[in-house]
Amino acid sequence: MTSLPIIISDLICVSIVFYVWARMYLEPVLERRAVLQLRNIGMTLIFTVVLDHIWEYFYERSDFSSASLQLLHSIASVEFLCVPVSFFFLLMYHRESWDFLDSIELGADLSLFTVLLVNIWFPVYFSLDEYEGVRMGPIAAVYDIGAIILFGSIMIHDFVTHEHLDFENGILIFFTLLIASLGTIGVFFYGDVLSLWECYSIVYLFFFLALRRLYDKTDQVTGIPNRNAFTEVFFRGRRKPRILVSFDLNHLKVFNDSNGHPIGDQYLRAFAQTAQRKLATYGKLYRVGGDEFCLVSFSKPDGLKEVLENLHDQEKCDPEFGDFPLDFAYGMAARKAGEADEELYDRADEEMYAYKHRTESPVLDPYINKSS
């Protein structure tokens, strides 16, 4: 009969997976690609747990012969495939924006997968001793370090970089990597496979929480951080921004009334994505209201004013985001000594409205009734 510690350990893993699935069902807010990724990784974890019970079944009936040892070794090798398979699903999350580093990461993941396939017949990564305990092989240290580096690279490149995660999400990613490292250390030094799968189920939960919090702080129309994220960074953050730029997008109501709200949403997204790209080196852009945006900057004001004027003079959004005018007013305020967040926010807003009254342009006819 399977020992109680193994049953409890596996139930913990499965319960965490089912909790994530229940949250996704009850709160269907994540993108389809995120749901598919979490579902696939969860199924991989459950499959691994099932294999673990199969391994235990044959272990309890083992006669310690070479054939019995080889069977257990093969099952254990397939169990460890959970790691590179999960990495593959993580890599597929940003498949539409694949770049050279993604190709390198995929090659590294395939190498990890190949090592475990080879290990089924030749114990290069790990083997089982005469008591059927795990003993690490000659390349185990290189393999484990490489796996953690690859996991960190995927997290940083495909999630921190692409999604522009804030400090809170960064902390979640850090502990995700830490717990994965602890599970790997447990296997390498003590052959503690049970703790490895428990650690990976916790990693799975943390990753879901990071994606869920990312949704809560992302504007679903423009794809940039929303007012929740702005409030946390600007009003509640420990580090005080040096500069705040307030934006107001002109003529959104006209676009909505003349072309419908879907076109108005495209107008908002085109502005947000264009402005975010041009201003990325100076700070982070947030949508804080209907047609209101804020740039929070920790840099010095040198050069930012010129970039803002160049952006305003561009007149049209980047073509890849649609044929829309780049028509906005802005106000930039640099923090004074001892100035409170609310005072800085109000000054930037006042500067924006003053700029708007001086420069607001008439509606451009070519952009009206575009859908007709």
RODO-2510 file (C-alpha; in nm, 4 decimals, decimal comma):
residues 372
     n   res          X          Y          Z
     1     m     0,0000     0,0000     0,0000
     2     t     0,1224     0,3459    -0,0860
     3     s     0,2652     0,5211     0,2201
     4     l     0,0636     0,8025     0,3781
     5     p     0,3320     1,0755     0,3311
     6     i     0,3312     1,0158    -0,0438
     7     i    -0,0477     1,0252    -0,0602
     8     i    -0,0617     1,3520     0,1371
     9     s     0,2170     1,5072    -0,0710
    10     d     0,0448     1,4197    -0,3981
    11     l    -0,2932     1,5389    -0,2691
    12     i    -0,1334     1,8750    -0,1874
    13     c    -0,0064     1,9035    -0,5444
    14     v    -0,3390     1,8077    -0,7011
    15     s    -0,5359     2,0327    -0,4652
    16     i    -0,3272     2,3345    -0,5692
    17     v    -0,3861     2,2577    -0,9360
    18     f    -0,7613     2,2211    -0,8806
    19     y    -0,7666     2,5457    -0,6812
    20     v    -0,6139     2,7325    -0,9754
    21     w    -0,8584     2,5709    -1,2161
    22     a    -1,1512     2,6605    -0,9884
    23     r    -1,0353     3,0227    -0,9717
    24     m    -1,0096     3,0369    -1,3518
    25     y    -1,3612     2,8924    -1,3842
    26     l    -1,5198     3,1197    -1,1242
    27     e    -1,3315     3,4301    -1,2405
    28     p    -1,2988     3,3924    -1,6207
    29     v    -1,0893     3,7052    -1,6720
    30     l    -0,7529     3,5772    -1,7967
    31     e    -0,6666     3,5730    -2,1648
    32     r    -0,7348     3,2467    -2,3449
    33     r    -0,3623     3,1884    -2,3969
    34     a    -0,3041     3,2211    -2,0205
    35     v    -0,5898     2,9804    -1,9427
    36     l    -0,4573     2,7258    -2,1939
    37     q    -0,1073     2,7552    -2,0541
    38     l    -0,2195     2,7078    -1,6933
    39     r    -0,4433     2,4192    -1,7932
    40     n    -0,1621     2,2420    -1,9811
    41     i     0,0930     2,2878    -1,7028
    42     g    -0,1636     2,1731    -1,4461
    43     m    -0,2367     1,8598    -1,6465
    44     t     0,1372     1,7945    -1,6686
    45     l     0,1657     1,8175    -1,2895
    46     i    -0,1287     1,5826    -1,2370
    47     f     0,0186     1,3359    -1,4874
    48     t     0,3467     1,3483    -1,2948
    49     v     0,1679     1,2790    -0,9668
    50     v    -0,0089     0,9806    -1,1243
    51     l     0,3265     0,8500    -1,2469
    52     d     0,4591     0,8935    -0,8956
    53     h     0,1881     0,6578    -0,7666
    54     i     0,2606     0,4108    -1,0451
    55     w     0,6273     0,4224    -0,9456
    56     e     0,5296     0,3587    -0,5818
    57     y     0,3085     0,0664    -0,6867
    58     f     0,5945    -0,1093    -0,8655
    59     y     0,8396    -0,0163    -0,5903
    60     e     0,6337    -0,1978    -0,3271
    61     r     0,6232    -0,5057    -0,5487
    62     s     0,9863    -0,4863    -0,6526
    63     d     1,2129    -0,7901    -0,6208
    64     f     1,5207    -0,5611    -0,6510
    65     s     1,6270    -0,7355    -0,9701
    66     s     1,7954    -0,5468    -1,2535
    67     a     1,4723    -0,5592    -1,4563
    68     s     1,2716    -0,4200    -1,1678
    69     l     1,5304    -0,1484    -1,1097
    70     q     1,5259    -0,0529    -1,4791
    71     l     1,1462    -0,0245    -1,4791
    72     l     1,1493     0,2060    -1,1785
    73     h     1,4339     0,4068    -1,3290
    74     s     1,2408     0,4530    -1,6543
    75     i     0,9218     0,5652    -1,4784
    76     a     1,1188     0,8137    -1,2675
    77     s     1,2901     0,9524    -1,5778
    78     v     0,9530     1,0141    -1,7428
    79     e     0,8346     1,1862    -1,4237
    80     f     1,1178     1,4382    -1,4486
    81     l     1,0040     1,5279    -1,8010
    82     c     0,7436     1,7414    -1,6234
    83     v     1,0047     2,0164    -1,5930
    84     p     1,1045     2,0724    -1,9596
    85     v     0,7452     2,0131    -2,0746
    86     s     0,6241     2,2889    -1,8403
    87     f     0,9010     2,5182    -1,9672
    88     f     0,7778     2,4527    -2,3218
    89     f     0,4256     2,5661    -2,2325
    90     l     0,5697     2,8806    -2,0715
    91     l     0,7631     2,9576    -2,3897
    92     m     0,4499     2,9189    -2,6011
    93     y     0,2754     3,1976    -2,4060
    94     h     0,4440     3,4654    -2,6192
    95     r     0,4712     3,2624    -2,9387
    96     e     0,3283     3,5485    -3,1505
    97     s     0,6213     3,7738    -3,0528
    98     w     0,8968     3,5128    -3,0844
    99     d     1,2514     3,6492    -3,0995
   100     f     1,6085     3,5202    -3,1039
   101     l     1,6300     3,4694    -2,7280
   102     d     1,3098     3,2638    -2,7385
   103     s     1,4764     3,0392    -2,9961
   104     i     1,7774     2,9953    -2,7680
   105     e     1,5486     2,9153    -2,4742
   106     l     1,3594     2,6606    -2,6823
   107     g     1,6881     2,4965    -2,7846
   108     a     1,7953     2,4799    -2,4199
   109     d     1,4611     2,3302    -2,3204
   110     l     1,4867     2,0656    -2,5917
   111     s     1,8331     1,9821    -2,4568
   112     l     1,6886     1,9272    -2,1080
   113     f     1,4134     1,7112    -2,2574
   114     t     1,6673     1,5059    -2,4558
   115     v     1,8847     1,4426    -2,1503
   116     l     1,5868     1,2939    -1,9646
   117     l     1,4941     1,0767    -2,2630
   118     v     1,8503     0,9467    -2,2776
   119     n     1,8382     0,8936    -1,9008
   120     i     1,5641     0,6330    -1,9455
   121     w     1,8292     0,3953    -2,0856
   122     f     2,1573     0,5519    -1,9706
   123     p     2,1730     0,7111    -1,6225
   124     v     2,3474     1,0369    -1,7108
   125     y     2,1245     1,2591    -1,4949
   126     f     2,0278     1,0285    -1,2111
   127     s     2,0125     0,6599    -1,1260
   128     l     1,8592     0,4375    -0,8571
   129     d     2,0841     0,2565    -0,6132
   130     e     2,0301    -0,0969    -0,4849
   131     y     1,7729     0,0393    -0,2379
   132     e     1,6041     0,2249    -0,5247
   133     g     1,6944     0,5640    -0,3881
   134     v     1,7829     0,8527    -0,6197
   135     r     2,1511     0,9130    -0,6910
   136     m     2,2492     1,2069    -0,9084
   137     g     2,4560     1,1387    -1,2188
   138     p     2,7705     1,3028    -1,3613
   139     i     2,5911     1,5918    -1,5301
   140     a     2,3236     1,6485    -1,2636
   141     a     2,4742     1,9714    -1,1278
   142     v     2,5063     2,1232    -1,4755
   143     y     2,1557     2,0093    -1,5662
   144     d     1,9942     2,1515    -1,2510
   145     i     2,1749     2,4850    -1,2697
   146     g     2,0881     2,5091    -1,6383
   147     a     1,7214     2,4359    -1,5663
   148     i     1,7006     2,7123    -1,3029
   149     i     1,8804     2,9592    -1,5308
   150     l     1,6423     2,8708    -1,8140
   151     f     1,3394     2,9122    -1,5876
   152     g     1,4667     3,2513    -1,4739
   153     s     1,5369     3,3564    -1,8329
   154     i     1,1834     3,2641    -1,9407
   155     m     1,0301     3,4489    -1,6453
   156     i     1,2356     3,7643    -1,6981
   157     h     1,2328     3,7739    -2,0775
   158     d     0,8837     3,6499    -2,1555
   159     f     0,6928     3,7942    -1,8598
   160     v     0,8828     4,0707    -1,6827
   161     t     1,0060     4,2269    -2,0095
   162     h     0,7013     4,1662    -2,2283
   163     e     0,4401     4,2416    -1,9658
   164     h     0,6312     4,5241    -1,7902
   165     l     0,5543     4,3807    -1,4478
   166     d     0,5674     4,6120    -1,1485
   167     f     0,7438     4,5576    -0,8155
   168     e     0,4665     4,3431    -0,6679
   169     n     0,4701     4,1040    -0,9613
   170     g     0,8491     4,1068    -0,9518
   171     i     0,8376     3,9836    -0,5922
   172     l     0,6051     3,6997    -0,6945
   173     i     0,8409     3,6034    -0,9772
   174     f     1,1384     3,6135    -0,7370
   175     f     0,9737     3,3753    -0,4913
   176     t     0,8619     3,1552    -0,7801
   177     l     1,2267     3,1115    -0,8797
   178     l     1,3355     3,0715    -0,5164
   179     i     1,0896     2,7892    -0,4459
   180     a     1,1787     2,6139    -0,7719
   181     s     1,5449     2,6371    -0,6684
   182     l     1,4713     2,4907    -0,3230
   183     g     1,2910     2,1943    -0,4792
   184     t     1,5841     2,1352    -0,7136
   185     i     1,8334     2,1540    -0,4248
   186     g     1,6246     1,9010    -0,2299
   187     v     1,6472     1,6497    -0,5145
   188     f     2,0146     1,7103    -0,5855
   189     f     2,1425     1,6712    -0,2291
   190     y     1,8822     1,4463    -0,0685
   191     g     1,6950     1,2723    -0,3517
   192     d     1,3738     1,4305    -0,2172
   193     v     1,1455     1,3916    -0,5187
   194     l     0,8273     1,4483    -0,3146
   195     s     0,9380     1,7982    -0,2151
   196     l     1,0253     1,8756    -0,5774
   197     w     0,6686     1,8223    -0,6978
   198     e     0,5286     2,0092    -0,3986
   199     c     0,7585     2,3011    -0,4794
   200     y     0,6521     2,2970    -0,8438
   201     s     0,2859     2,3004    -0,7492
   202     i     0,3521     2,6087    -0,5331
   203     v     0,5398     2,7628    -0,8264
   204     y     0,2324     2,6910    -1,0389
   205     l     0,0108     2,8708    -0,7865
   206     f     0,2438     3,1722    -0,7634
   207     f     0,2564     3,1991    -1,1400
   208     f    -0,1232     3,2035    -1,1566
   209     l    -0,1358     3,4734    -0,8882
   210     a     0,1148     3,6836    -1,0836
   211     l    -0,0962     3,6593    -1,4008
   212     r    -0,4130     3,7327    -1,2041
   213     r    -0,2642     4,0429    -1,0431
   214     l    -0,1330     4,1503    -1,3815
   215     y    -0,4900     4,1387    -1,5146
   216     d    -0,6160     4,3447    -1,2195
   217     k    -0,3630     4,6153    -1,2999
   218     t    -0,3899     4,6171    -1,6798
   219     d    -0,6297     4,8298    -1,8823
   220     q    -0,8087     4,5853    -2,1111
   221     v    -0,8695     4,8425    -2,3867
   222     t    -0,5200     4,9842    -2,4307
   223     g    -0,3049     4,7034    -2,2896
   224     i    -0,1128     4,9384    -2,0588
   225     p    -0,1272     4,9596    -1,6754
   226     n    -0,4551     5,0947    -1,5371
   227     r    -0,5540     5,3249    -1,2505
   228     n    -0,5054     5,0475    -0,9919
   229     a    -0,1417     5,0147    -1,0948
   230     f    -0,0999     5,3938    -1,1074
   231     t    -0,2378     5,4356    -0,7553
   232     e    -0,0014     5,1731    -0,6154
   233     v     0,3038     5,3265    -0,7806
   234     f     0,2302     5,6980    -0,7493
   235     f     0,0315     5,7377    -0,4276
   236     r     0,1386     5,4313    -0,2268
   237     g     0,4848     5,3518    -0,3554
   238     r     0,7805     5,4067    -0,1264
   239     r     0,9892     5,5518    -0,4064
   240     k     0,8574     5,8953    -0,5065
   241     p     0,8501     5,9810    -0,8794
   242     r     1,0423     6,2906    -0,9866
   243     i     0,8110     6,3816    -1,2735
   244     l     0,4445     6,3356    -1,3544
   245     v     0,3047     6,4005    -1,7010
   246     s    -0,0730     6,4238    -1,7403
   247     f    -0,2260     6,3542    -2,0836
   248     d    -0,5736     6,4183    -2,2204
   249     l    -0,6669     6,2648    -2,5540
   250     n    -0,8575     6,5069    -2,7750
   251     h    -1,1822     6,4257    -2,9562
   252     l    -1,2501     6,0805    -2,8069
   253     k    -1,6193     6,1667    -2,7688
   254     v    -1,6367     6,2662    -3,1355
   255     f    -1,4850     5,9328    -3,2394
   256     n    -1,7307     5,7427    -3,0184
   257     d    -2,0349     5,9404    -3,1403
   258     s    -1,9400     5,9334    -3,5098
   259     n    -1,7865     5,5870    -3,5462
   260     g    -1,9009     5,3900    -3,2423
   261     h    -1,7220     5,2833    -2,9271
   262     p    -1,5194     5,0028    -3,0918
   263     i    -1,3472     5,2649    -3,3110
   264     g    -1,3074     5,4867    -3,0058
   265     d    -1,1375     5,1985    -2,8250
   266     q    -0,9025     5,1521    -3,1208
   267     y    -0,8221     5,5234    -3,1042
   268     l    -0,7368     5,4914    -2,7344
   269     r    -0,5186     5,1869    -2,7933
   270     a    -0,3376     5,3471    -3,0871
   271     f    -0,2505     5,6514    -2,8749
   272     a    -0,1485     5,4455    -2,5701
   273     q     0,0744     5,2046    -2,7598
   274     t     0,2379     5,4816    -2,9643
   275     a     0,3012     5,7034    -2,6616
   276     q     0,4238     5,4127    -2,4490
   277     r     0,6770     5,3148    -2,7147
   278     k     0,8125     5,6684    -2,7531
   279     l     0,8302     5,7372    -2,3782
   280     a     0,9447     5,3963    -2,2515
   281     t     1,2955     5,5151    -2,1637
   282     y     1,1570     5,7969    -1,9470
   283     g     0,8908     5,6176    -1,7433
   284     k     0,5723     5,4120    -1,7479
   285     l     0,2421     5,5207    -1,9005
   286     y    -0,0898     5,4510    -1,7236
   287     r    -0,4507     5,4952    -1,8293
   288     v    -0,6151     5,6638    -1,5298
   289     g    -0,9548     5,7547    -1,6778
   290     g    -1,1623     5,7583    -1,9956
   291     d    -0,9237     5,9591    -2,2131
   292     e    -0,6768     6,0490    -1,9383
   293     f    -0,3271     5,9084    -1,9096
   294     c    -0,0297     5,9684    -1,6798
   295     l     0,3404     5,9113    -1,7272
   296     v     0,5252     5,8387    -1,4028
   297     s     0,8960     5,9065    -1,4307
   298     f     1,1849     5,8569    -1,1897
   299     s     1,4357     6,0078    -1,4325
   300     k     1,5594     6,3643    -1,4604
   301     p     1,3506     6,6082    -1,6654
   302     d     1,6306     6,6736    -1,9152
   303     g     1,5157     6,5696    -2,2589
   304     l     1,1644     6,4621    -2,1605
   305     k     1,0081     6,7933    -2,2613
   306     e     1,1658     6,7679    -2,6055
   307     v     1,0440     6,4098    -2,6495
   308     l     0,6909     6,5143    -2,5524
   309     e     0,6921     6,7963    -2,8063
   310     n     0,8258     6,5650    -3,0759
   311     l     0,5511     6,3173    -2,9907
   312     h     0,2886     6,5903    -3,0148
   313     d     0,4281     6,7069    -3,3499
   314     q     0,4143     6,3509    -3,4876
   315     e     0,0442     6,4150    -3,5612
   316     k    -0,0406     6,0486    -3,6376
   317     c    -0,0133     5,7302    -3,4361
   318     d     0,2284     5,4618    -3,5455
   319     p     0,0725     5,2939    -3,8528
   320     e     0,0774     4,9450    -3,7026
   321     f    -0,1811     5,0569    -3,4444
   322     g    -0,4225     5,2053    -3,6996
   323     d    -0,4860     5,5218    -3,8976
   324     f    -0,5538     5,7632    -3,6109
   325     p    -0,4389     6,1158    -3,5264
   326     l    -0,1932     6,1636    -3,2417
   327     d    -0,3939     6,4481    -3,0934
   328     f    -0,3497     6,5195    -2,7235
   329     a    -0,2698     6,7787    -2,4611
   330     y    -0,0198     6,7259    -2,1820
   331     g     0,1146     6,8882    -1,8697
   332     m     0,4502     6,8075    -1,7129
   333     a     0,5302     6,8788    -1,3485
   334     a     0,8635     6,8128    -1,1735
   335     r     0,8381     6,7467    -0,8016
   336     k     0,9396     7,0329    -0,5764
   337     a     1,1180     6,9788    -0,2475
   338     g     0,8706     6,8449     0,0093
   339     e     0,5814     6,8416    -0,2380
   340     a     0,3051     6,5881    -0,1667
   341     d     0,1834     6,3419    -0,4293
   342     e    -0,1586     6,5099    -0,4516
   343     e     0,0011     6,8500    -0,5117
   344     l     0,2215     6,7142    -0,7895
   345     y    -0,0782     6,5430    -0,9476
   346     d    -0,2852     6,8628    -0,9365
   347     r    -0,0044     7,0712    -1,0874
   348     a     0,0415     6,8291    -1,3776
   349     d    -0,3342     6,8347    -1,4359
   350     e    -0,3451     7,2143    -1,4344
   351     e    -0,0556     7,2301    -1,6803
   352     m    -0,2359     6,9868    -1,9061
   353     y    -0,5580     7,1903    -1,9160
   354     a    -0,3634     7,5102    -1,9805
   355     y    -0,1855     7,3395    -2,2707
   356     k    -0,5166     7,2035    -2,3982
   357     h    -0,6751     7,5496    -2,4117
   358     r    -0,3761     7,6843    -2,6050
   359     t    -0,3363     7,4065    -2,8604
   360     e    -0,6543     7,1992    -2,9039
   361     s    -0,6996     7,1327    -3,2718
   362     p    -1,0257     7,1072    -3,4684
   363     v    -1,1570     6,7613    -3,5489
   364     l    -0,9955     6,6184    -3,8613
   365     d    -1,2675     6,5229    -4,1109
   366     p    -1,0838     6,2212    -4,2606
   367     y    -1,1075     6,0401    -3,9260
   368     i    -1,4820     6,0883    -3,8817
   369     n    -1,7345     5,8274    -3,9992
   370     k    -1,4500     5,6009    -4,1060
   371     s    -1,6700     5,2970    -4,0750
   372     s    -1,9334     5,4279    -4,3169
***
